[in-house]
């Protein structure tokens, strides 16, 4: 038991010798790395959900779309966001979400991902037909809020 209780002190002493930046004169102590230390750091692009394109904006979260909604001054003036966006649907570079107002009917907001700027932009919104003239038919069928 004595050896187990001295191990943390030996490791702490070895680490203290390293903090000065110069040689400490003590022989290096070989300590096996813990499971956390032996994990290789992740490199490359962040993982995406299955079927998502790393170049496209999907998947997207409510906070990102709400920020884009607020930046569109005309749209955010005419539609009531209420408790935020819900029922998010995303396909390729398009997304739709529903507003959650308390006193008026919910609206659908259409967003488009600008690949050049690497950001989502609110495009239009309303209670019906928001995707009709903007979103290609093949993508429209993948967005659940494009009625």
C-alpha positions as CSV (number, residue, x, y, z in Angstrom):
1,X,0.0,0.0,0.0
2,X,2.9,2.3,0.7
3,X,4.0,2.2,-3.0
4,X,0.5,3.1,-4.3
5,X,0.3,6.2,-2.0
6,X,3.8,7.4,-3.0
7,X,3.1,7.2,-6.8
8,X,1.2,10.4,-7.0
9,X,4.0,12.2,-5.0
10,X,6.6,10.8,-7.4
11,X,4.6,12.0,-10.4
12,X,4.0,15.4,-8.9
13,X,7.7,15.7,-8.1
14,X,8.7,14.8,-11.7
15,X,6.3,17.3,-13.1
16,X,7.5,20.0,-10.7
17,X,11.0,19.5,-12.1
18,X,9.7,20.1,-15.6
19,X,8.1,23.5,-14.9
20,X,11.4,25.5,-14.8
21,X,12.2,24.8,-18.5
22,X,15.8,23.7,-17.8
23,X,17.2,20.3,-16.9
24,X,16.5,19.3,-13.3
25,X,19.2,16.7,-12.9
26,X,16.7,14.0,-12.0
27,X,16.3,10.9,-14.1
28,X,13.1,10.9,-16.1
29,X,10.2,8.9,-14.6
30,X,8.3,6.8,-17.1
31,X,4.6,6.8,-16.2
32,X,2.0,5.1,-18.4
33,X,-0.5,7.6,-19.8
34,X,-4.1,7.5,-18.5
35,X,-7.0,6.6,-20.9
36,X,-7.7,10.3,-21.3
37,X,-4.0,11.2,-22.1
38,X,-3.7,8.4,-24.7
39,X,-6.6,9.6,-26.8
40,X,-5.4,11.0,-30.0
41,X,-6.8,14.5,-30.6
42,X,-9.3,14.9,-33.4
43,X,-8.0,16.5,-36.6
44,X,-9.8,17.5,-39.8
45,X,-13.3,18.8,-40.2
46,X,-16.0,18.4,-37.5
47,X,-18.1,15.3,-37.8
48,X,-21.5,15.7,-39.5
49,X,-24.7,13.8,-39.3
50,X,-25.1,10.9,-41.8
51,X,-26.0,12.2,-45.2
52,X,-24.9,15.8,-44.4
53,X,-22.4,17.5,-46.8
54,X,-19.5,19.2,-45.0
55,X,-19.7,22.0,-47.6
56,X,-23.4,22.7,-47.1
57,X,-24.9,24.3,-44.0
58,X,-26.9,21.3,-42.9
59,X,-27.4,20.3,-40.2
60,X,-28.2,23.6,-38.5
61,X,-29.5,24.4,-35.1
62,X,-32.2,26.8,-33.9
63,X,-29.8,29.4,-32.4
64,X,-28.0,29.8,-35.8
65,X,-31.3,30.3,-37.6
66,X,-32.7,32.7,-35.0
67,X,-29.6,34.8,-35.4
68,X,-30.1,34.9,-39.2
69,X,-33.8,35.7,-38.7
70,X,-33.0,38.7,-36.4
71,X,-30.4,40.0,-38.9
72,X,-33.1,40.2,-41.6
73,X,-34.7,43.5,-40.4
74,X,-37.7,43.5,-42.7
75,X,-38.6,39.9,-42.0
76,X,-38.0,40.1,-38.2
77,X,-40.2,43.2,-38.1
78,X,-43.2,41.5,-39.9
79,X,-43.0,38.1,-38.3
80,X,-43.3,37.4,-34.5
81,X,-40.6,34.9,-33.4
82,X,-42.1,34.4,-30.0
83,X,-40.5,31.6,-28.0
84,X,-38.0,30.9,-30.9
85,X,-37.9,28.6,-33.9
86,X,-39.0,25.0,-33.9
87,X,-39.7,22.2,-36.3
88,X,-36.4,22.8,-38.2
89,X,-36.0,21.0,-41.5
90,X,-32.8,21.1,-43.5
91,X,-31.9,19.9,-47.0
92,X,-28.7,20.8,-48.9
93,X,-28.4,24.6,-48.6
94,X,-32.0,25.3,-47.6
95,X,-33.8,25.2,-44.2
96,X,-37.2,25.9,-42.9
97,X,-38.4,26.5,-39.3
98,X,-41.6,27.5,-37.6
99,X,-42.0,30.5,-35.4
100,X,-43.7,30.1,-31.9
101,X,-45.6,33.3,-31.3
102,X,-48.2,33.5,-28.5
103,X,-50.8,35.8,-30.0
104,X,-50.7,35.2,-33.8
105,X,-50.5,32.2,-36.1
106,X,-47.1,30.5,-36.5
107,X,-45.2,31.3,-39.7
108,X,-42.7,29.3,-41.7
109,X,-39.3,31.0,-42.3
110,X,-37.1,30.0,-45.2
111,X,-33.3,30.2,-44.9
112,X,-30.5,29.7,-47.4
113,X,-26.9,28.8,-46.7
114,X,-24.5,31.2,-48.4
115,X,-21.4,29.0,-49.0
116,X,-19.2,31.9,-49.9
117,X,-19.9,33.8,-46.6
118,X,-20.3,30.5,-44.7
119,X,-23.4,31.7,-43.0
120,X,-27.2,31.2,-43.0
121,X,-29.4,33.9,-44.3
122,X,-33.1,34.4,-43.7
123,X,-34.8,34.7,-47.1
124,X,-38.6,35.0,-46.6
125,X,-41.4,33.9,-44.3
126,X,-45.1,33.6,-44.0
127,X,-48.0,31.2,-43.4
128,X,-48.0,29.6,-46.8
129,X,-46.1,29.3,-50.1
130,X,-42.7,30.4,-48.7
131,X,-40.8,27.9,-50.8
132,X,-42.8,28.0,-54.0
133,X,-40.7,30.3,-56.2
134,X,-37.3,30.0,-54.4
135,X,-36.5,26.4,-53.5
136,X,-36.0,23.8,-56.4
137,X,-38.7,21.2,-56.5
138,X,-36.3,18.3,-55.6
139,X,-35.2,20.0,-52.4
140,X,-38.7,21.4,-51.6
141,X,-40.0,17.8,-51.2
142,X,-37.3,17.2,-48.5
143,X,-38.3,20.2,-46.4
144,X,-41.2,19.4,-44.2
145,X,-42.4,23.0,-43.9
146,X,-42.7,23.7,-47.6
147,X,-46.4,23.1,-48.1
